[in-house]
Structure formats: structure tokens, C-alpha cells
């Protein structure tokens, strides 16, 4: 069940998510969002860090993609240092 509420943008660019919606979605202080804005709509989508169990698979997937792209460890190191 979705609920509709109004809010407004503060002078600091902050938007308050109404309490009913925060409670229903389980939003707590510190919850992070990705913000999408297009054609007059602003969408907030919660994001969270992957579980530690997922992290190893994400790293393995990134390594496979890097190998497929022909990247070497030195290429990655240089890119991270801003020397690519």
C-alpha cells in the first residue's frame, strides 16, 4: 500500500520524508539513497552495502571483467592513483 504525502525542499536542499513512510519502509537515520531526477520527477532508492557473503563473488566478478577487458594489475593501480 503506497501512501501519498507532501513535503518541501529546505533552503539547505534537504527534504523530509514523512514519518509514516519512514516507518513503513523501515528507514533509519543514516540510510543511504541513490537519487534520480528526470522530467520533473525525483526518485529516491535505498542502497546498502552488500553482505560480506556477496562481497567475494562481486570481487571475483570484477576480476573476470578486468581480465576479459585485458587489464593488468598495474593498470588498475595506475588508475586508482590517477596516473592512467
N, C-alpha and C positions, 0 to 999 in steps of 0.2 A: 504494500500500500504506500503510495507516494503522498507526501504532503506538500502543500504549497505555502510559502511564507514570503514576506518581503524583507529586504534589508537594504542598507545603503553603504556606499563607499565613504570611508572617513578621509579626512584631509591628509592622512598618512598612507593612503592606499589600502587600508585594511577593510575587510568585510567580515561581519559577524555571521556565523552560521547559527540559525535559531536553535535554541536548546532542544526542542522536540526532535529535530532532525539529528542533532549531535547524539542524543541519547539512543535514538532508533538505530543509528549506524554504528554506535559504539565508538565515536570519535573522542579522543582524549587529547589533552594538551601535548603538543609535540608531534601529533600526527602530521605526516608529510603528504603533499599533494603534487601532482603534475597539473599544470594549468594550461588549458587550451582555449584559444579565443579565435572565433571566426564568425563572420557575417552576423554580428550583433549578439552572439551567444558566448558565454564564458562557462566552461565546464571544468569542474574540479574532480580529479580522480585520485583516490588514496593510493599511495605507494608504500611499499615496505621492503626492507632488505630480505633477500632470500634466506630461507632456513639453512643452517650450516650443512645439512644433508644435501641440499641442492647446489651448494657453492662449488663442490668438487666437480660436479657434472658441468656447471657453467664454465669453469676454468678449462676443463678438457675440451669443451665445445669451442671455446675461443682459441685454444691451441690448434685444433684441427683446422679452423678457418684461417688462421695465420699461416699454417703450413701450405694449405691449398692456394693461398694468395702469394706464396713464395717468399714470405717474410722470414728473416732470421732474428735470433735473439738480439743481435746488435742493432738491427733496425728498430726494434721495439724500444730498447734502451735509449737510442738516439732520439726517438720521437718523444719519449717521456721527458727527456732533458731539454727538449725544444731545439734540437740540433738536426732535425730531419729535413 
